[in-house]
Amino acid sequence: MLLDGFPAGSFGTNCYVVAAGRGEQCLVVDPGQDAVGPLEELLTRHRLTPAAVLLTHGHLDHTWSVVPVCGARDVPAYIHPADRPMLADPAVGVGPQIGQMIAGMTFTEPDDVRELPDAGRLDLLGLDLSVAFAPGHTAGSVVFGADGGGPDDAPVLLSGDVLFAGSIGRTDLPGGSMDDMLASLRRVILPLPDETLVLSGHGPATTIGRERASNPYLEMAMTAGRTGDGSLPRGWGSS
């Protein structure tokens, strides 16, 4: 499996391509602000042709360039239905500061939008990817997984803004929930093998083992799970 990517725009959002190998069709994951130019360079370098766009969630920093990327080659975009409204109206999912930044700008859906399931497999281009619903950062956040592709053919997780190296995505924007995030970390993230390579929506790559040992939010998720009701234990704050 070929995996490559770059941070795009002022938000530094990681855009990835996934393909069976050089010279093949590929999936583009999270084409954010100013992603079109760097993406074209990456596609040319690997001789890749996009066949679809996968979106981990609906925030504008991950979807900004989805229309030009899809439109250039008439390919579909995949997103969870809970986040689909943000494609045409990104202001509903962001805070006031970003809302002011995009005031007066017009956004639309791509011509072909396909909705992701809560769980299952995506057989696209012969790439067998899993999709798992992981709300908390947004109401429709998902993560994508592959059984190989990491070092020594380790599993790979495209985690969007669910999990970062040392942190998680913020939960204080519209549609966010710390309780949902902790539940998603317990249900989706913690069961994964330690060797799983995590390619996050922002920042450097990491592994599940590294995060299990050092990420305070995974400890919070485990501790919250032991309370029995999924809520934060007394004394834990949110961020």
Secondary structure, DSSP 8 states (H G I E B T S, - for coil): -EEEEEEETTTTEEEEEEESSTTSEEEEE---TT-HHHHHHHHHHHT-EEEEEE-S---HHHHTTHHHHHHHHT--EEE-TTTTHHHH-GGGGS-HHHHHHTTT------S-EEE--SEEEEEETTEEEEEEE--SSSTT-EEEEESS-SGGG--EEEEETS-BTTB-----STT--HHHHHHHIIIIITTS-TT-EEEESBS--EEHHHHHHH-HHHHHHHHHHHTSSSS--TT----
